[in-house]
Amino acid sequence: MDNQIKSDQLPTAAAGEVEPFTIDDFLGGALRLRQPRDGYRISMDTVLLAASVQAKPGETVLEGGVGSGGAALCLAHRLPGVKVYGIDMQDHMLAYARQNILENNLSEQVTVEHGSIKDLSCPEATYDHVMINPPYLAAGKAIRPPAETKGLAHMDSTANLKDWIKFCIYQVKNRGTVTIIYRADRMDEVIAHLYRRVGELKIMPLWPRLGSPAKRVIIQGRKGIHGASKLLPGLALHGEQDRYTEEAEAILRKGKSLQL
């Protein structure tokens, strides 16, 4: 581990500063991940996205906007033998991701590098699966979060939703899957951008609790396939109390897959 980054040297976007960070448990402690204390942080959405991708040993998965590596590492932990790649524009977030890869002994499975989802100069149709958790807010539609990493993660800046989906379609192999977690009130935009390019869509609502409107949806489809879309039964995340439901607990704490 000669290339290991010391915990007190993780950079911020401002050169020469040290960013306060936390070390947090995921998947019931199976993973321990460093992340900025005040910037973009790994969320429930991150874990649910990773749980939705069903890859086979020997297949490849690409994540656009990998951040500190949460989704990539959750997926790699659940699916030994699958190669996971991630790109991100923020070098200091990639520093977290590389540290997390090393400390969780997943260097053989997970690789991250600097890259933009708008750069389509690389070879087309390279990966078996592509997954994204794109910014939820359209530029100009809300107040941008003050932390730079959170602002880039939550609001369109250099790329919009159409750019993110174009990236997925470009990168995934024919018949491969595209998996997106996004706001339920903008799922019509996602479906419109996938139309005629990605089909057999499976749409899973994620309800905060039974009886509440879904705030998030997972949309998964296959490139070059024109089958009918399916609205799935969905997943309730919390019960009557604030505790996770049994189904959500199995995914978020025990690392089970989310079958679409």
Backbone as a ProteinNet text record, in pm:
[ID]
protein_1_A
[PRIMARY]
MDNQIKSDQLPTAAAGEVEPFTIDDFLGGALRLRQPRDGYRISMDTVLLAASVQAKPGETVLEGGVGSGGAALCLAHRLPGVKVYGIDMQDHMLAYARQNILENNLSEQVTVEHGSIKDLSCPEATYDHVMINPPYLAAGKAIRPPAETKGLAHMDSTANLKDWIKFCIYQVKNRGTVTIIYRADRMDEVIAHLYRRVGELKIMPLWPRLGSPAKRVIIQGRKGIHGASKLLPGLALHGEQDRYTEEAEAILRKGKSLQL
[TERTIARY]
83.8	0	87.5	190.1	277.8	206.9	100.9	29.6	-88.3	-95	-206.4	-198.3	-313	-320.6	-342.4	-262.4	-278.7	-408.9	-470.5	-602.4	-602.4	-489.1	-486.2	-440.5	-432.1	-388.3	-492.6	-613.6	-717.9	-748.9	-741.3	-753.1	-897.1	-912.5	-1039.6	-1023.7	-1134.1	-1127.4	-1032	-1010.2	-915	-779.3	-680.5	-548.7	-488.9	-424.9	-353.7	-437.8	-567.7	-652.7	-678.7	-713.1	-751.9	-900.7	-973.7	-1119.3	-1159.3	-1240.5	-1290.1	-1370.3	-1346.5	-1417.5	-1462.6	-1552.2	-1596.9	-1568.2	-1566.2	-1554.8	-1682.2	-1757.9	-1891.1	-1907.1	-1990.2	-2018.4	-2134.4	-2121.8	-2228	-2244.7	-2361.9	-2395.2	-2368.9	-2416.6	-2402.5	-2259.5	-2172.4	-2032.7	-1942	-1997.5	-1914.1	-1819.5	-1860.1	-1776.1	-1760.6	-1639	-1614.3	-1560.9	-1630.6	-1600	-1575.1	-1468.8	-1440.1	-1519.2	-1570.2	-1642.8	-1637.9	-1653.6	-1649.8	-1755.6	-1720.5	-1816.5	-1927.7	-1894.7	-1990.4	-2030.6	-1961.7	-1995.5	-2092.4	-2079.4	-2167.4	-2137.8	-2241.9	-2225.6	-2307.5	-2257.8	-2324.3	-2461.7	-2561.9	-2698.8	-2760.9	-2884	-2960.5	-2974.1	-2988.7	-3001.4	-2879.6	-2762.1	-2637.7	-2641.9	-2683.1	-2686.9	-2794.5	-2909.7	-3018.9	-2982.3	-2913.1	-2868	-2778.4	-2678.9	-2585.8	-2656	-2756.7	-2827.8	-2913.6	-2941.5	-3032.7	-2964.3	-2833.8	-2760.4	-2729.5	-2776.2	-2756.3	-2652.4	-2526.4	-2417.2	-2365.9	-2310.4	-2255.4	-2104.2	-2041.2	-1894.9	-1833.5	-1733.4	-1667.8	-1725.3	-1843.5	-1902.3	-1846.7	-1871.4	-1819.9	-1934.5	-1913.1	-2011.1	-1938.7	-1999.8	-1946	-2041.5	-1985.2	-2064.9	-2016	-2107.3	-2076.8	-2100.3	-2002.6	-2014.5	-1995.9	-1879.2	-1855.8	-1838.6	-1802.4	-1785	-1681.5	-1715.1	-1622.1	-1628.5	-1702.6	-1700.3	-1806	-1906.5	-2005.3	-2077.5	-2138	-2214.7	-2124	-2010.7	-1917	-1869.7	-1841.1	-1790.2	-1900.8	-2020.4	-2133.1	-2159.8	-2155.2	-2180.4	-2070.6	-1945.8	-1833.4	-1835.2	-1871.7	-1878.8	-1985.6	-2098.3	-2209.9	-2183.8	-2107.4	-2088.9	-1940.7	-1878	-1738.9	-1724.5	-1614.7	-1592.2	-1639.2	-1711.7	-1756.3	-1657.8	-1618.9	-1528.7	-1610.8	-1577.4	-1650.9	-1556.9	-1600.7	-1522.1	-1603.9	-1535.1	-1605.8	-1527.5	-1599.4	-1535.2	-1598.2	-1520.2	-1568.9	-1479.6	-1535.8	-1459.2	-1383.9	-1419.6	-1363.6	-1249.1	-1129.1	-1011.6	-1010.1	-1057.9	-1051.8	-1154.4	-1264.9	-1356.8	-1297.3	-1224.5	-1155.8	-1050.3	-990.4	-894.2	-962.3	-1083.6	-1160.8	-1190.2	-1233.2	-1269.6	-1150.5	-1034.5	-915.1	-876	-887.8	-859.3	-959.1	-1085.1	-1188	-1168.2	-1127.9	-1099.2	-988.3	-881.2	-767.9	-806.6	-874	-901.8	-1005.6	-1083.1	-1181.6	-1135.5	-1007.3	-944.9	-1020	-1059.2	-1132.9	-1059.7	-927.5	-848.6	-853.1	-876.3	-882.6	-1012.6	-1112.1	-1244.1	-1281.8	-1233.1	-1282.8	-1169.3	-1194.3	-1099.1	-1172.2	-1112.8	-1173.5	-1070.9	-1120.2	-1030.8	-1104.8	-1026.5	-1083.5	-1147.4	-1267.9	-1335.6	-1467.6	-1515.6	-1642.3	-1743.3	-1868	-1971.3	-2002.3	-1956.6	-1978.3	-1869.7	-1762.8	-1655	-1685.2	-1726.4	-1762.6	-1659.3	-1533.7	-1426.5	-1372.2	-1408	-1362.1	-1441.6	-1396.3	-1469	-1613.1	-1703.4	-1845.5	-1880.2	-1988.7	-2045.4	-1941.7	-1881.4	-1771.3	-1817	-1920.8	-1954.9	-2085.9	-2093.6	-2214.7	-2329.4	-2295.2	-2395.9	-2342.6	-2431.8	-2396.5	-2498.8	-2451.3	-2542.6	-2508.3	-2610.5	-2589.6	-2688.7	-2645	-2726.8	-2705.8	-2767.8	-2735.6	-2792.8	-2746.6	-2803.6	-2954.5	-3026.2	-3171.8	-3236.1	-3161.5	-3220.2	-3174.5	-3268.6	-3233.5	-3174.9	-3077.2	-3013.6	-3118.9	-3111.5	-3204.2	-3337.1	-3360.7	-3489.3	-3487	-3369.6	-3359	-3232	-3214.7	-3094.2	-2981.9	-2869	-2756.9	-2697.1	-2672.8	-2610.7	-2474.6	-2437.9	-2314.8	-2188	-2185.3	-2065.6	-2047.9	-1927.1	-1904.8	-1937.7	-1891.7	-1916.1	-2064.7	-2136.7	-2280.4	-2352.9	-2307	-2368.8	-2358.6	-2241.2	-2222.6	-2304.1	-2319.7	-2392	-2542.9	-2594.2	-2738.8	-2801.2	-2722.3	-2779.9	-2702.1	-2775.1	-2711.3	-2615.9	-2495.4	-2400.5	-2338.7	-2237	-2173.4	-2247.5	-2338.2	-2413.4	-2557	-2650.3	-2790	-2833.2	-2958.8	-3008.3	-2990.9	-3017.1	-3000.7	-2856.9	-2759.2	-2617.5	-2587.2	-2641.2	-2615.9	-2670.6	-2789.1	-2848.8	-2779.6	-2738.5	-2661.3	-2532.3	-2467.4	-2346.8	-2374.3	-2483.8	-2517.8	-2536.6	-2614.8	-2645.7	-2519.5	-2432.7	-2307.2	-2216.7	-2207.5	-2109.4	-2153.1	-2282.8	-2328.1	-2333.5	-2307.1	-2315.7	-2461.2	-2479.7	-2612.8	-2668.3	-2791.6	-2861.7	-2814.2	-2717	-2674.4	-2772.2	-2759.6	-2856.1	-2805.9	-2901.2	-2882	-2969.6	-2911.2	-2986.3	-2969.9	-3082.2	-3084.2	-3172.4	-3123.7	-3210	-3230.8	-3357.2	-3387.4	-3514.2	-3542.2	-3663.2	-3786.8	-3886.6	-4009.5	-4082.3	-4074	-4146.8	-4076.7	-3961.9	-3894.3	-3873.8	-3944.9	-3921	-3968.9	-4063.9	-4107.1	-3993.7	-3905.7	-3790.3	-3693.7	-3670.5	-3581.6	-3635.5	-3762.4	-3822.9	-3817.3	-3840.8	-3837.2	-3698.6	-3593.1	-3456.4	-3414.1	-3476.1	-3445	-3523.4	-3628.3	-3723.6	-3654.7	-3686.6	-3636.1	-3489.5	-3422.9	-3283	-3266	-3344	-3339.7	-3482.8	-3508.7	-3644.1	-3654.4	-3770	-3800.5	-3778.2	-3825.5	-3802.4	-3874.1	-3802.8	-3860.4	-3853.8	-3968.7	-3978.2	-4021.9	-3934.1	-3963.8	-3978	-4100.3	-4116.8	-4052.1	-3995.1	-3938.9	-4019.3	-4102.2	-4188.6	-4120.3	-4126.7	-4074.8	-4139.9	-4270.4	-4346.6	-4474.8	-4539.5	-4663.6	-4767.7	-4832.8	-4933.4	-4880.5	-4747.1	-4686.3	-4644.8	-4654	-4608.8	-4460.3	-4420.8	-4278.9	-4201.4	-4084.9	-3997.3	-3886.3	-3853.4	-3749.9	-3805.3	-3746.1	-3774.2	-3641.6	-3638.5	-3527.9	-3582.1	-3512.4	-3551.8	-3437.5	-3469	-3367.8	-3421.5	-3338	-3376.6	-3256.5	-3281.8	-3176.5	-3162.2	-3038.7	-3011.2	-3046.1	-3113.9	-3145.5	-3261.9	-3329.5	-3445.1	-3571.2	-3678	-3798	-3919.6	-3895.4	-4005.9	-4085	-4200.1	-4290.2	-4230.7	-4271.8	-4229.3	-4315.8	-4258.8	-4331.6	-4320	-4432.9	-4433.8	-4437.1	-4329	-4313.2	-4385	-4405.3	-4476.9	-4412.6	-4281.1	-4214.9	-4165.6	-4096.4	-4035	-4067	-4126.7	-4147	-4022.1	-3965	-3837.6	-3856.2	-3962.4	-3988	-4126.2	-4138.3	-4267.2	-4342	-4433.6	-4510.9	-4421.5	-4316.2	-4216.5	-4109.7	-4002.4	-3895.8	-3798.3	-3816.8	-3727.4	-3749.1	-3643.4	-3655.6	-3751.5	-3818	-3895.2	-3798.6	-3852.2	-3768.8	-3700.5	-3774.3	-3718.8	-3607.2	-3628.8	-3525.8	-3404.6	-3428	-3319.2	-3228.7	-3286.9	-3207.7	-3115.2	-3159.5	-3077.2	-2975	-3019.3	-2933.1	-2833.4	-2872.1	-2784.5	-2720.6	-2786.6	-2736.4	-2680.5	-2686.1	-2623.8	-2696.1	-2827	-2903.3	-2928.2	-2956.9	-2985.4	-3130.6	-3156.6	-3290.9	-3336	-3421.3	-3461.8	-3564.5	-3533.2	-3624.4	-3695.4
-120.1	0	125.4	126.2	241.6	365.4	346.2	460.7	504.2	452.7	486.9	633.2	702.3	841.8	847.5	926.2	937.8	1009.2	966.5	1017.7	1167.2	1223.6	1366.7	1447.3	1382.7	1452.5	1449.2	1405.7	1405.5	1550.3	1585.8	1725	1772.3	1902.6	1963.9	2031.2	2091.7	2162.5	2280.5	2335.2	2444.4	2385.7	2406.7	2346.4	2389.5	2296.1	2326.5	2315.7	2295.2	2280.8	2133.4	2104.2	1968.1	1969.2	1880.4	1876.8	1785.5	1833.7	1745.2	1630.9	1509.5	1394.2	1302.9	1211.7	1109.6	972.6	870.6	732.1	661.7	611.4	560.1	416	341.4	202.2	194.2	102	74.1	-76.5	-118.2	-260.2	-333.4	-273.7	-337	-346.9	-258.2	-259.8	-338.5	-396.3	-470.7	-377.8	-252.2	-150.2	-34	21.8	145.3	247.3	359	455.1	594.3	657.6	796.8	886.2	997.6	1092.9	1230.9	1336.1	1471.4	1488.5	1558.7	1581.7	1676.3	1776	1880.9	1884.6	1813	1817	1706.4	1655.2	1547.5	1421	1356.7	1237.3	1122.7	1003.2	882.9	871.5	841.8	838.3	700.2	686.8	565.8	538.8	644.5	629.5	559.3	591.1	530.6	379.2	333.1	189.7	120.4	184.5	126.3	114.8	214.8	208.2	88	72.5	-39.5	-173.7	-180.6	-306.7	-345.7	-250.1	-274.3	-335.2	-330.4	-378.9	-526.9	-607.3	-752.1	-793.2	-788.3	-824.2	-964.1	-1030.1	-1164.1	-1157.7	-1257	-1259.6	-1245.5	-1159.3	-1134.6	-1016.5	-968.7	-852.4	-722.8	-612.9	-482.4	-385.9	-299.9	-197.4	-63.2	38.8	174.7	263.7	345.3	446.7	584.7	666.9	807.4	887.8	974.5	1051.1	963.6	899.5	797.9	857.3	985.8	1049.5	979.5	951.8	884.1	732.4	683	540.3	456.6	516.9	440.9	334.8	373.3	277.2	172.1	215	121.4	15.7	57.1	-36.9	-126.5	-73.3	-157.6	-266.1	-229.9	-327.6	-432.9	-388.8	-482.5	-578.4	-527.6	-614.2	-722	-684.6	-778.8	-878.5	-838	-921	-947	-1038.1	-1073.1	-1122.4	-1083.7	-1125.8	-1026.3	-923.1	-817	-701	-646.8	-532.5	-404	-310.8	-185.6	-69.5	18.5	136.6	261.3	368.3	492.5	612.2	717.1	842.4	955.8	1061.5	1180.3	1297.2	1416.6	1537	1594.5	1554.9	1617.7	1532.7	1584.7	1507.5	1477.4	1570	1542.9	1438.2	1425	1315.1	1182.6	1186.8	1065.7	1020.5	1116	1079.2	998.4	1038.8	959.3	821.2	817.1	689.4	593.9	644.3	557.3	507.5	593.6	551.2	444.9	464.3	367.7	233.3	236.3	112.4	35.3	104.9	39.9	-15.6	64.3	23.5	-88.6	-106.9	-215.5	-333.4	-330.1	-442.7	-479.7	-377.8	-401.9	-348.5	-336.6	-283.8	-373.5	-502.6	-593.9	-579.6	-519.6	-509.3	-369	-267.9	-131.7	-39.5	36.5	133.7	264.7	376.1	507.1	598.7	692.8	788.5	917.8	1022.3	1152.1	1145.7	1198.4	1199.8	1272.9	1319	1389.1	1304.2	1306.3	1229.5	1290.8	1413	1477.4	1442.6	1378.6	1339.5	1201.8	1199.8	1074.8	1036.8	1074	1043	901.8	835.5	698.8	600.8	475.2	376.9	360	343.3	330.3	186.6	172.1	40.9	-53.4	-8.5	-81.8	-166.2	-123.5	-184.4	-263.7	-367.1	-449.3	-378.2	-293	-220.6	-80.6	17	152.8	198.7	263.3	313	457.6	537.1	676.6	719.5	815.6	885.4	1034.5	1086.2	1221.8	1329.2	1454.4	1564.7	1572.5	1593.9	1589.6	1722.9	1832.4	1964.3	2025.1	2076.6	2147	2282.7	2326.1	2455.9	2566.3	2655.4	2766.9	2735.5	2609.7	2569.8	2563.6	2584.6	2579	2651.4	2667.3	2731.5	2628.6	2659.7	2567.7	2549.5	2424.8	2403	2471.7	2530.2	2606.6	2523.9	2399.7	2316.5	2278.7	2296.1	2273.4	2130.3	2032	1892.9	1860.7	1916.7	1892.1	1963.9	2084.3	2157.1	2083.6	2028.8	1954.9	1826.3	1765.1	1638.3	1656.7	1771.9	1789.6	1877.6	1959.2	2050.5	2044.6	2044.3	2048.8	2168.3	2145	2254.5	2247.1	2161.9	2147.8	2050.5	1971.9	1873.2	1867.8	1844.5	1831	1684.4	1658	1520	1451.6	1523.1	1466	1420.6	1500.3	1463.1	1334.4	1320.3	1200.5	1075.5	1086.1	968.8	938.6	1040.9	1020.5	944.9	979.7	910.5	761.8	730.5	590.3	512.7	569.6	501.1	481.1	580.3	570.1	461.6	451.5	364.6	218.6	191.4	54.5	-25.1	-154	-243.7	-263.2	-304.4	-338.7	-453.2	-438.2	-531.5	-521.3	-435	-413.2	-322.5	-315.4	-240.1	-101.4	-9.9	124.8	136.3	176.1	186.8	327.7	390.6	530.5	540.6	610.1	646.4	796.5	838.6	979.2	1019.8	1150.1	1201.9	1150.3	1108.9	1056.3	1162.3	1289	1393.5	1437.5	1375.8	1404.7	1276.8	1169.7	1044.5	1052.1	1141.9	1156.7	1205.2	1289.4	1337.1	1223.5	1139.1	1024.6	934.4	900.6	810.3	870.8	1002.1	1068.4	1060.1	1075.5	1070.5	928.1	828.9	688.7	636.8	704.6	656.6	618.9	500.4	442.2	398.7	423.5	382.6	272.9	284.2	187.4	145	14.4	-34.5	-140.1	-207.6	-301.3	-233.5	-110.8	-34.5	-98.7	-104.4	-146.3	-25.7	14.3	136.3	97.1	120.6	83	207.8	236.8	348.1	315.5	416	403.6	495.3	435.3	511.7	534.2	655.4	676.1	580.3	557.9	457.6	429.3	318.8	283.7	393.8	427.2	531.9	668.9	683.6	811.9	811.3	924.6	930.5	899.3	833.6	803.2	931.7	943.6	1057	1020.5	893.5	845.1	728.5	708.5	589.4	534	405.2	341.5	299.9	340.5	306.3	228.4	109.9	24.8	-27.6	-22.1	-74.4	-129.9	-183.4	-246.4	-175.5	-144.7	-73.8	-161	-98.9	-169	-264.9	-267.5	-354.7	-268.3	-318.2	-236.7	-299.7	-377.6	-439.8	-339.4	-384.3	-298.6	-263.6	-148.4	-104.8	-169	-181.1	-237.8	-144.8	-117.7	-46.3	-150.4	-158.9	-264.4	-229.4	-329.2	-303.6	-197	-181.6	-78.1	-126.9	-38.1	-70.9	38.4	1.6	93.8	89.8	206.4	213.1	210.9	270.4	275	219.3	165.7	118.5	229	192.3	292.6	376.2	315.7	390.3	438.2	496.4	544.1	433.3	313.8	203.9	158.3	101.1	46.1	-72.6	-92.8	-214.8	-332.9	-451.7	-571.9	-581.2	-545.9	-553.2	-450.1	-328	-224.5	-258.7	-310.5	-350.5	-453.4	-548.9	-653.3	-594.8	-490	-427.1	-332.8	-243.7	-136.8	-183.8	-282.2	-326.4	-462.1	-546	-682.2	-705.2	-603.1	-613.1	-700	-721.8	-800.9	-720.7	-791.4	-723.9	-676.2	-575.7	-526.6	-575.2	-674.7	-739.3	-653	-616.7	-538.7	-630.4
0	0	0	-80.7	-85.5	-137.2	-216.3	-272.4	-186.3	-63.9	23.8	64.7	63	102.6	252.6	323	467.3	499.5	609.7	643	669.5	710.2	737.1	616.1	499	379.4	268.3	299.7	198.2	160.5	31.7	-9.2	-19.4	-30.7	-64.7	-198.8	-244.6	-371.1	-362.8	-244.4	-226	-188.9	-276.4	-256.6	-123.6	-56.4	66	191.4	177.5	293.8	321.4	445.3	482.2	511.5	447.4	461.2	575.8	669.4	774.8	714.1	764.3	709.4	821.3	787.7	880.6	820.8	905.1	861.3	906.6	810.1	839.7	791.9	864.9	829.4	730.1	633.8	538.5	526.5	483.7	471.5	603	711.8	842.4	890.9	843.2	884.7	792.9	687.5	591.9	517.4	500.9	439.1	535.3	540.4	615.7	517	504.3	398.5	455.1	404.9	438	343.3	396.6	314.5	380.1	300.2	357.4	465.4	569.2	677.3	633.6	553.8	520.3	373.4	286	144	106.9	-16.8	-62.3	16.3	68.5	148.8	89.5	111.3	61.6	128.4	48.3	99	79	126.7	103.8	-45.6	-124.5	-270	-328.7	-276.3	-324.1	-309.7	-192.9	-164.2	-247.2	-260.9	-339.2	-487.1	-539.6	-678.8	-699.4	-613	-625.9	-614.6	-528.7	-506.9	-626.6	-716.4	-828	-950	-954.8	-1072.8	-1054.7	-1146.8	-1139.9	-1244.5	-1208.1	-1299	-1265.8	-1366	-1349.8	-1338.7	-1275.4	-1268.3	-1407.7	-1417.6	-1545.5	-1620.5	-1579.7	-1645.4	-1586.7	-1657.8	-1616.9	-1591.4	-1491.8	-1455.6	-1451.7	-1509.7	-1505.6	-1428.1	-1337.7	-1269.1	-1309.5	-1357.1	-1382.4	-1256.7	-1220.5	-1097.6	-976.2	-968.5	-865.2	-726.1	-716.4	-585.7	-500	-375.9	-284.6	-297.3	-395.6	-426.1	-359.6	-298.7	-222.6	-303	-415.1	-494.5	-556.2	-609.4	-672.6	-574.1	-451.7	-351.9	-297.4	-280.3	-236.9	-339.8	-468	-573.2	-577.4	-570	-575.6	-457.1	-340	-221.8	-239.5	-298.4	-316.2	-427.7	-529.2	-648.3	-676	-602.6	-630.2	-773.4	-837.1	-974.4	-1078.3	-1034.6	-1125.1	-1117.1	-1231.6	-1236.9	-1241	-1152.7	-1142.8	-1171.7	-1258.7	-1296.3	-1264.7	-1228.8	-1199.7	-1247	-1288.3	-1324.8	-1244.9	-1225.2	-1157.3	-1195.7	-1192.6	-1227.2	-1108.8	-988.3	-868.7	-813.2	-826.4	-786.5	-637.5	-555.5	-411.3	-371.1	-445.5	-419.1	-465.8	-575.9	-621.7	-521	-449	-344.4	-235.2	-197.2	-101.8	-159.2	-284.3	-346	-347.6	-385.7	-392.2	-254	-153.8	-17.3	27.5	-4.7	34.3	-35.6	-160	-232.6	-163.4	-128	-62.8	73.8	153.6	291.7	299.8	193.8	191.4	106.2	68	-4	-132	-208.2	-332	-454.7	-443.9	-555.2	-678.5	-658.7	-773	-849.6	-787.2	-850.3	-894.1	-824	-845.4	-889.5	-995.7	-1049.2	-1073.4	-1030.8	-1055.1	-1119.6	-1198.4	-1262.9	-1292.4	-1318.9	-1350.9	-1489.5	-1500.3	-1629.1	-1620.9	-1734.9	-1744.2	-1819.2	-1774.1	-1843.7	-1980.3	-2005.6	-2135.4	-2237.6	-2190.6	-2280.8	-2339	-2463.8	-2530.3	-2636.3	-2611	-2706	-2688.5	-2578.9	-2554	-2641.1	-2650.7	-2732.3	-2685.3	-2779.7	-2749.9	-2711.7	-2633.9	-2600.4	-2538.5	-2428.9	-2365.4	-2247.6	-2175.9	-2046.8	-2054	-1971.3	-1965.5	-1894.6	-1801	-1723.1	-1692.8	-1689.6	-1648.6	-1545.2	-1439.1	-1336.4	-1304	-1272.8	-1235.9	-1128.6	-1048.8	-950.5	-979.4	-1086.9	-1133.9	-1043.2	-1059.6	-980.4	-997.7	-887.2	-888.3	-926.8	-913.5	-932.1	-1063.9	-1141.1	-1264.1	-1228.6	-1305.3	-1280.9	-1282.8	-1181.8	-1175.1	-1111.6	-1072.4	-1015	-862.6	-802.7	-657.3	-616	-485.3	-433.4	-428	-486.8	-492.1	-353.4	-307.3	-176.6	-169.5	-53.6	-44.5	-60.7	-10.6	-25.8	-171.8	-225.5	-368.1	-409	-331.3	-368.3	-364.9	-267.2	-259.2	-372.4	-407.3	-515.9	-647.5	-678.3	-802.2	-803.2	-688	-680.1	-686.2	-640.9	-626.9	-734.5	-803.8	-902.5	-1032.3	-1145.2	-1275.9	-1282.7	-1332.5	-1347.2	-1485.9	-1501.5	-1632.1	-1722.1	-1666.2	-1744.9	-1695	-1786	-1746.6	-1755.6	-1725.1	-1722.5	-1857.7	-1965.2	-2099	-2121.2	-2074.1	-2088.7	-2013	-1892.6	-1811.7	-1880.2	-1934.9	-1999.6	-2131.8	-2202.4	-2325.3	-2294.5	-2183.7	-2138	-2116.5	-2049	-2022.3	-2151.5	-2242.6	-2368.1	-2451.8	-2450.2	-2526.7	-2471	-2340.1	-2276.7	-2269.2	-2261.4	-2237	-2367.5	-2356.6	-2471.6	-2513.5	-2638.9	-2683.8	-2598.8	-2553.7	-2465.7	-2320.7	-2292.9	-2155.3	-2081.6	-1947.9	-1867.8	-1831	-1825.7	-1772.7	-1648.8	-1536.9	-1411.4	-1355.1	-1324.9	-1280.1	-1156.7	-1053.8	-941.5	-949	-936.3	-960.8	-887.8	-891.5	-829.5	-901.3	-825.1	-884.6	-966.8	-923.2	-995.6	-1124.5	-1155.6	-1283	-1365.1	-1329.9	-1401.3	-1545.7	-1575	-1713.5	-1802.6	-1747.2	-1823.1	-1852.4	-1752.4	-1771.6	-1881.9	-1873	-1970.8	-2110.8	-2120.4	-2250.6	-2313.5	-2233.1	-2286.4	-2322.9	-2260.3	-2291.4	-2411.9	-2447.9	-2549	-2680.4	-2729.5	-2854.6	-2846.5	-2736	-2720.9	-2616.6	-2511.2	-2400.7	-2371.4	-2376.3	-2357	-2248.7	-2243.8	-2135.4	-2000.8	-1990.7	-1867.8	-1749.4	-1638.1	-1510.7	-1418.2	-1368.7	-1287.6	-1147.2	-1050.2	-911.7	-825.5	-774.9	-681.3	-546.6	-485	-350.4	-258.3	-174	-86.8	48.2	102.6	238.3	337.5	319.2	395.1	318.5	349.5	280.7	297.2	187.3	189.9	156.7	146.6	111.5	-35.6	-103.8	-242.7	-253	-360.2	-381.8	-407.2	-344.3	-370.4	-469	-475.6	-566.1	-647.1	-764	-843.2	-895	-913.9	-984.9	-1120.9	-1225.2	-1362.2	-1425.5	-1473.8	-1536.1	-1669.6	-1771.2	-1901.4	-1974.9	-2095.5	-2174.2	-2308.1	-2341.8	-2466.7	-2587	-2684.6	-2808	-2798.9	-2683.3	-2664.1	-2664.6	-2727.1	-2741.3	-2673.2	-2569.6	-2497.8	-2416.3	-2367.2	-2290.3	-2154.2	-2102.8	-1970	-1862.7	-1741.8	-1628.5	-1508.2	-1446	-1318.7	-1208.5	-1131.4	-1031.9	-901.4	-814	-688.7	-600.9	-608.1	-530.2	-395.2	-325.7	-196.4	-96.1	16.2	127.9	215.4	241.6	314.3	465.3	515.8	659.6	690.3	810.1	856.9	927.9	1017.6	1090.7	1179.9	1230.4	1305.7	1207.5	1256.3	1168.8	1130.2	1182.2	1150	1005.9	948.1	813.6	813.7	702.2	685.1	674	689.3	680.1	543.9	437.2	301.6	283.3	332.6	320.9	406.4	524.7	614.3	548.2	477.1	412	306.5	239.1	135.3	195.7	284.4	334.6	439.7	519.3	628.8	602.5	523.7	503.8	363.3	280.2	147	46.5	65.2	-30.3	-157.3	-265.9	-391.6	-393.5	-477.8	-499.6	-636.7	-637.8	-762.5	-836.4	-957.2	-1041	-1138.6
[MASK]
++++++++++++++++++++++++++++++++++++++++++++++++++++++++++++++++++++++++++++++++++++++++++++++++++++++++++++++++++++++++++++++++++++++++++++++++++++++++++++++++++++++++++++++++++++++++++++++++++++++++++++++++++++++++++++++++++++++++++++++++++++++++++++++++++++

